[in-house]
Amino acid sequence: MAVGLPVTAKARDKRLDASRFVNSLMSGYEYRGQAVHVEAIPARGASYAQVDPPIVPLLAGALEREGISSLYTHQAEAVQLAREGRDIVIVTSTASGKTLCYNIPVVERLLQDPGAAALYIFPTKALAQDQQRGLARMAELEPRLPVRSGTYDGDTPDSTRRKLREQANVVLTNPDMLHQGILPSHPSWRRFFAGLRYVVIDEIHAYRGVFGSNVANVIRRLRRVCAHYGSDPTFICCSATIANPGELAAGICGKPVQVVDNDGAPRGARKFVFWNPPRLGGSMERRSSNSEAERLLVQLIMLGIPTITFVRARVVAELIYKYAVESLRRQAPSLASKIKPYRGGYLPSERREIERQLFAGELLGVVSTNALELGIDIGSLDASLIVGYPGTIASTWQQAGRAGRKGEESLAVFIAHDLPIDQYLMRHPEYFFERSPENAIVNPANPYILAGHLRTASAELPVAAAELDGFGEYAPALIAILEERGDVIRTRQGWRWTGRGFPASDVRLRNMAENTYTIVDTSSEQGNRVIGTIDELSAFEQVHPEA
């Protein structure tokens, strides 16, 4: 049985009282000193500012119908700079309204210039589709706004793709589709690239390491194509809190950017609990962090508190979900259907349905991998359980910030694994709370990464000698090697691709060697049925009998 207060039907309707809930845990009969630290983070009021000139009336009216009549300080600063054509990166807390920082200047430009266009880049399909819903809502509220938008990704039907190429002025996509589906086919996008005025790169903190270095090269190729069609778009980047947002954004975009970090959004009070599972008997082994998470999740759901639980592996998401459902069926059967797992590998339709249920308030709990760490709008959650250290301070804060998104009081609980780093943080919580988040590092000039992009760039447009500096110090040597191998030939316009095949397909953005396996249910009465996908490393660990 879960620790804490007894549950009544009336209690389920109450909002979270974090202090009362934590106190109930610490006075429960199963409590064994798990709460090793409780950090009280105070609420913060909103700070507002004006833009000059004011937002155009047609757009201002649509925003007011969405309940937005004023801009926070960071929103006003970002809009002002974007209007002036300044490349910027906005670095503010989760749910601080970063979307308006780019939607306002983009829509204003569309109103001023019928030929203008904008490209929105998100690290996942789900984020792009979420933002498309927001643009569609704005267009419904004010049909006179000239917004013709749509998502262009692997799930987009061929007929819709053609329509977007020919008519859209806001295209939402991901780096993978930009890399393989848009840039290599840029002649079909001539109208769009010629009018491109803004490029939005959201969740830029997700682009680090190999993935970020690849994306930085994709953006360099994008800028080449834009220059070919006579455009020079302004870049608007958004990031969660990291130590070096300006450096990261400059590395991704290939040019200096200005940091906007004067966060004016309000923030509700938060209790952040470090929870260390107790030792078993007199042994050195600790109780399972998964069991502790299940107990806390069930208790919160029984109190009617919308909760997200973050785990580090797909199989753990399924296990905690299974345990929680079994417990709820014993204690509160009507709530057993109010919880779902969420992870990569689900079919797109399954993920969209879970996101819809969360946003609509049909679910009280979700057990997720870091697939929901990024800023998909999943409605109002009051509590976040983090099972195991996510690996960085930045990710931990990002996951904690998924609760309390409406400015109300929230709870975050970091449940430690019995691992050295987790246990160090349990003994030294000040290390976490007093340190700034880590740097996000990219190295687009890495020759192992750059070589594939030079091959791909030469297939898109001849690479002129003057352009090599933009690709980094190793580019001249690499292009010479490619020429020696017969992959490229030098012409008056520059190095042009002469090799075989489709070079973009040889470059995997997310890691150096990526194979994806499709999981097929061969026992279905309807015949072979696709039930998910999984990466190669995980496939051999998880997809076999009794895994």
N, C-alpha and C positions, 0 to 999 in steps of 0.2 A: 504493500500500500504506500502511496506517495506521502511524503512528509508535508506538514503545513496545516492550514486552517480547514475546518469542515466546510463542505460545499453545500450551498443552498441554491435553489432556482433564482432567488433574488440576487445572490452574489454574482451570477453570471452576467447580469446587466450592468455591473459597476465598472468604472474605468480603473485602470491600474493605480494602486497606491503602493509605489515601489518600497517605501520604507516599511510599511505594514507587512508586505509580502516577505521581505527579507527577515524581518523580526519573527514572523511566524515560522519560517524555515529554521531559524536559530533556536527556537524554543520547542521545536517538534521532537517527538520521542525518538526519531531515527537520526537526529542530528549528532554528528561526531566531530564537530569542529571544522567542517569543510570550508566554511567562509573565512579564509585566512586574511582577506583584506576587502574592505568596502570603501570605494571612492565615491564621494558625493560631488557631482559636477553640477554647478548651479545653472539656473535658467538664465537666458540672455534675451533682452528686448530687441526689437527691430530698429534699424536705422534706415531712414529713407533719404532719397535725393531726387532732384529733377534733371531732366535732359533739356537741352536747348539747341534747336527749337523743340517744342513738345512733340510727342508722338502724333503722327497724322491722325485726324479725327476718325477715319474709317477703321483703322486698326485699333485705336484707343477704345472705340465703341465695342469692338469684338472682345477686347481684353476685359472691359468692364462687365460684359455679360458672363464672363468666366469668373467674376469676382475679384479682378485685379484692377485697382484704381491708382496704385502707387508703385514705384520701383524701389527696391533696396539699393543701398549705396553701390554695391558691386555691380548690380544690373545697370544702373545709370551710367557708371564709369565705362563699363564694357560697351554699351550701346553707343556712347559718345565716341569712343576710340574707333569702333568698327565703322561708324559713319564716315570717319576721317580716313578710312583705308589703312588703319594701323593693324599690324598682325599682333594678336594678343593670346594669352592663356589665362583663363579664369580659374582660380584655385580657391574654392570655398567648401563649406561642409556639405554633407549629404543632404539632399532635399532643400537646397537653398535657392532653387529657382534658376539654375544655370541655363535651362532651355530658353528662357526669355532673352538671355544675353545674345543669342544668335538669331532667334526667330524674329525679333523686332527689327533689327537692321536688314535682315534678308527680305522680309515682307515689305518694308518701306522701299527697298530698292526695286522690288518687283512692281510696286505701284508707280514708281518714277520712270522706270525703263521697261517697256513691254518685251524687249529682247533679252533681259537679264536672266541669269540662272544661278542656282546654288547646288552644291554637292555636299551632302551630309554623310560622313563616314563613321560607322560604329563598329566596335570589335566583334559584335555578335548580331546574328539575324534578329534575335528577339528584341534587342534594343532598337534596331532600325524600325521594326514593325510597331513597337511601342510609340516611338516618336511620330510615325506616320499617322497613328490614331489621333495624336494630339493635333497635328496639322489639319487632319480631316475635321476634327471638332471645331477648330477655328474657322475653317471655310464654311461649315454648316451654320455657325453663329452669324457670319457675315458673308453671304454668297457673292458679294461684289469684290471681295478680295481676290486678286488674280493668282491664286495658288493652285497650280496643277502638279500634284506631287504623287509619288509612289515609291515603293520599295523595289529595288532591282537586285535580286539575289538568286540563289540556286532554286528557290521554291517558286519563282515568278514564271507564269506560263509564257510561251513564245509570243502569243498574241498581245499580251500585256507589255512584254519587253519592247516590241515594235512600237507600240503606242507611246511608251515612255520616251524612247529615243526621238520620236518625231514631235511630241507635244509637251512633255513635262518641262517645268522650269525649276522644280526641286526634286532631285533624285536622292534617295536614301539607300545606302549600300554598305558593304563591309570591305575590308582590305583585300580579301581573297577574290571577290568578284571584280573589284577594280583592277586587280593584278591580272586575272586570267580572262575576264569577260568584257571589260570596257576598254582599257588602254590598248590591247592588241587590235581592237576593232574600231579605233578612233575615227576613221573616215565616216562610219555610220553615225557617229556622234558629233559631226562637224558643227551643226547648229548649236548644240548644247555647249560645247567647249568654246566656241566663239563668243558666247554670251556669258561665260562663267565669271561671276563677280565675287562669290564667297565660297570658300571651302571650310566646312565645319568638321573638326576632328574631336569627337566626344570621347570621354573616358580615356584620355591620352596616357594616364598613368598605367593602363593595361599594356602599353607598348614598351616593353623593356626586354633586354636580353636578345635572343635570336629573333623572336617575333618582332620586337621593336626595331631592330636593325634592318630586317627585311621591309617593314612598313616604311621606314625612312627612305629606302631606295625606291619603293613604289611611289612615294610622294615626289621624289626627284624626277621620276619618269612622268608623273602627272604634270608637273610644272613645265617640262619640255614640250609635252603635247599642247598645253595651254598656250605657250609662247608660239608654237607653230600656227595656231589659229588666231593669234593676235590678242590674247587675253592674259591678264596678270592678276589672278584673284587674291583677295584678302583672306588670310587664314585666321579662324577663330577656334581656339582649342579650349577644352574644358578638362579639368583634372580634380581628383580627390587630393587631399593634403599629402604632399611628398616634400622632401627636403630641397629638391632642385627643379621646380616646375619650369622655370625659364630655360635652363640648360637642356632639359628633356625636350621641350617644345621646339627649341631652336634646332636640336639634333634631328627631330622628326621632319620639321618643315624645311630645313636647309637654309634658314635665314633667321636673324634676330627677331625675338618677339618681346612684347611688353607684358609684365605680370600684373594681373588684377587680383588682389587678394584682400581687399577691404570688405570682409564678409558682413553684410548688414542684415542677414536673415535672422529671425528669432530662433531660439533654441529652448526646448523644454528641459526641465531638470532631469538628470539621469543618475541612477545608481549603477555603478560598475563594480561587480562582485568577482573576486578571484576565488574560485571554488576548487579545492583539492580533495579528491576522493580519499576516504579514510583507509588506513591499513587494515588488512584482513587478519583478525586475531593478533597474534604476536609476531607475525611474519613481516618481511620487508615489502611484500607485494601489496598493492593498493587495489581497492574495489574498482571495477571497470568504469571508466569515464562514460562509456555508452549507457550503462545502467543508470548512472547518476543523471545523465541527460534525459533519459526516458522518464525518470521520476519527476524531474523538474518540469519537463514538457507537459506531462499528464496533469500535474497540479495546476499549471497555468491555464491549460485548456479547460479544466473543470471549473476554473474561476471565470471563464469567458474572456480570457486575455489573449488577443491575437499574437501568435508567437512564431518566430522563425528560428530553426535550429540549423546551424552550419556545421558540416562535417568535412573531413578531408578526403574521403573516398566514396565512390558510388555504392560499394557494397555496404558500407556503414550507414549510408542514408536509408537503404532498404531495411537494414536490421533494426535501427532505432524506430523507423516507421512501424515495422511489424510488432515490435515489443509494445509500443505506445498504443496501437490499435487493440492488441490483446488485453492490455490493462484497462483501456476505456470500455471495452465490451463487458468487463467484469464490474466496473464501478459506475459507469455512466454510458449505457449502451447507445443512447441517442446522439452522443458526441463522437462515436467511433468513425463516422463517415465525414467528420469535419477536419480530417487531417490527410495530407497527401505527401508523398516523396517527390522530389524534383532534382533532376540531374541531367547531365549530358548523356546522349545515347537514346533518349526517348524520340519518338517520331515527332515532327513539327506540330502536328495536330494535337498530340497529347500535351506538349509543353504549352501551347496556346490556351488550351482549355484550363489547365491548372492556373496559368497567369490570370485568365478571365475570372475564375472562381475566387482567387485571392483579391483581385481588385474589387469585385462585387461584394466582398465580405461573406461569401458562402462558406469559406474555410476559416477555421480558427488556428490551424497549425500547418506548417510545412517543414519538412526535413530536407535540406538542400546541400549539395556541394557548393563550391564557390560560383556556380552558374548563376546564382541570384545575388552575388556580391555587387555586381554592377547595377547601374541605376534604372532598371526596369521599374515602371510604376506599378507596384503591387498593393496599392492602397495603404491603409493605416495599420501598422503593427506596433504593439506596445512593448514587446520583449524580444530579445535576441540571445540565444544560447550558442556559444562558440565552443565546439568540442575539439580540443586540441589546438595548440598554437598554430595559426595559419602560415607562419613562416616569416612574416614581417609585421612591424608595428603598424605600417600603413594599412595592410589588409585587415588587421584586427580592428582598427578604428572604423574602417569601411564597413565591416560586417556588423559591428556594434551600432553604426549609424543607420542601419536598415530599420531599426525600431525608433519610434518617436518622430516619424516623418511629418506629423502635423503640428509640431511644436508643443505636444503634451508630454507629461512625465513618462519616462521610459526606464527599462531595466535591461542591462547587459550582463551576462554571466559567462565568464571564461572558465571552462571546465578543463582542468589539466589532464594530459596523459601522464603516465608514469615514465616520462622521458627526461633526459637531462635539461634541455632548454625549458620545457614546461615547468619542471620542478625548481629551476633557478628563478624563474619569474614568480613562482609562488612564494619563494623565500625573500625575493627582492622586488616587490611590486613597484617600488620607486623607480627602478630601471625602466619600466614601461611607461609610467605616467610622467616622468620628468624628461624623457628623451623625445626629440623630434623624429618624425618618420624618416625612413631611409631614402637614399638617393636612388633614382631610377636611371639605369645606365643603358645606353645604346652605342653601337659601334658600326655604323653603316659602311665604313671603309674596310671592314674585315674582308680580306680577299676571298675567303671561302664563301662569303655571302654575296659580295659584290660581283663576282664573275658571272653568276647566273643572271643578274639584273642587267649587266652590260650586254649579254647575249640577247636578252629580251628587249632591251631598249633599242638595239641595232635593228631588230625585226620590226619595231614600231616606226622608227624614223632613223635615218642615218645619224650616227653620233659624230658630231663635229669635234675637231681637236680642242676648240675653245670650251666645249662642254665638259671635257674630262675633269677639269679642276673641281667641278661641282659634285663629282662622284668620289672624290678623295684622292689621297696621295698615291695609292696603288693603281689607279685607273689606267694611266699610260702604259705601265708594264703589263697589266692584264689584257688590254686591248691588243697589244703587240703579240701576246701569247695566242689570243683568239685568232688573230690574223695568220699567225704561223701555222696553226692547226687547220686553217681553211674554214673556220666558222664565220669569219667576216672578211670582207674585201674593202680596200680603201678606194673611195671615189672622190670626185670633186666636192660632193656634199658632206662626205665623212665616211665612217666605217658602216657598211651595210651588211645585214645578215645574208649569208649564202649557204648556211648549213641546212640540214634536213630537220623535218619535224616542226613542232610548235614549242619554242624555247620556254614560254611562260609555264607550260605544264611540267617542266623539269624543276621548277623552283617551288619548294614548300615553304610557306610563310611562317607557320607556327612552330616548326622545329626542323631540324636538319634532315630527318628521314621519317616521313609520316605515311603510314598505310592505315586505312580505315576498313574495318570488317563489318559486314552486315550480318545481323543475327536473324536467323530464319527459324520459325517454329514449323517443323516438319510433321508434327503430330496433329495439327489442326484439321478438323473435318472439312474445312473449306479448301484444303490444299496448303501448299507452302505459303506462310504468312510472315512478312517482315515485321519484327517487333522492336527493332532498335539498331543502333550502330555502336561500335566501340573501337578505340584505337588499338594498334597492334600490341603494345606493351601490356595493356590491361587485358587484352583478349586471352593471352596465354595464362594469365593469372586467374581470371574470373569466369571464363566461358568454357566450362567443362563440367561433367557430372560431379556433384558434391562440392563444387567450388565454394 
